[in-house]
Amino acid sequence: MGLLIYFNGRLIPEKEAKVSVFDHGLLYGDGVFEGIRSYNGRIFKLDEHLKRLYVSANAIMLNIPLEFSELKDAIVQTVRANKLKDSYIRVVVTRGVGDLGLDPKKCKIPTLFIIASKIELYSADICEKGLDVVTVATRRNLPETVSPSVKSLNYLNNIMAKIEANNAGASEGLMLNHEGYISECTGENIFIISGGCLTTPPVSAGTLEGVTRNTVIDIAAGIGMEVRERNITRCDVWSADECFLTGTAAEIVSVISLDGRIIGTGKSGEVTNKIRKEYSFLTMSEGVLVYE
Ligand code: PMP
């Protein structure tokens, strides 16, 4: 049986959930999105994800056709309708149907759909072992263009980076910003641990302010670790004791090498494992209840 998709105000079978060829989300990547997870019948960090969605929409002057609380309800309904406990939820808002010119003025009604399904970014085996990552040539978007803080439907930069990583036989591609500092991977934030201190690039390095990133920062501070947001270089990663990536889909996954240099022991690190355990505890105990 297929999924039920929330599509412009109605729950419909996935076979019927179709976007017009004139939708500017498709023609121009004009829109925004969020990826959210539910664990054990609770939607994790739903408010945080939705805040980012509204901020992204505001930045591109796109009006989300639902109020915050209405959108929240629609997401809960979609997960419930699909009887999912553990799910990956994709919320997409596009500029809607227009003509073949790019002018968004011609798009009168935004398209809003919600998919509640599953996701697996890396095989269980790779997650267990840790990722081999390479630095790619494609740079993170310039803040002077579409801000990297906007989670838009324009992911071609990141896709180019992913292709480079695939071509190199690596699990992930690490993207630098226009100054040569580390920004993030194609869909995940990066952290290093050196001498007991947790470091991640600041948002000004062109990183998306990840919800998982912020959760990890809180966890680390909560267990008494020193946390720093500062620019880091490839050399900082090569010489780190531990390194991991964070993202809603990826969760927390260790990086065991960058550009062929083994990081730390070449295995998932002790501190990373501790943070991962705390994260897993939070995901199981917090969040918006889907079922009464
Ligand atoms: N960076 C980018 C470019 C992303 O697309 C994402 C989300 N997939 C992240 C970082 C991680 O963000 P979050 O933890 O909110 O999922």
Boltz pocket constraint, residues with backbone or C-beta under 6 A from the ligand:
constraints:
  - pocket:
      binder: B
      contacts: [[A, 35], [A, 158], [A, 184], [A, 185], [A, 186], [A, 187], [A, 188], [A, 189], [A, 207], [A, 208], [A, 209], [A, 210], [A, 211], [A, 212], [A, 213], [A, 246], [A, 247], [A, 248], [A, 249]]
      max_distance: 6.0
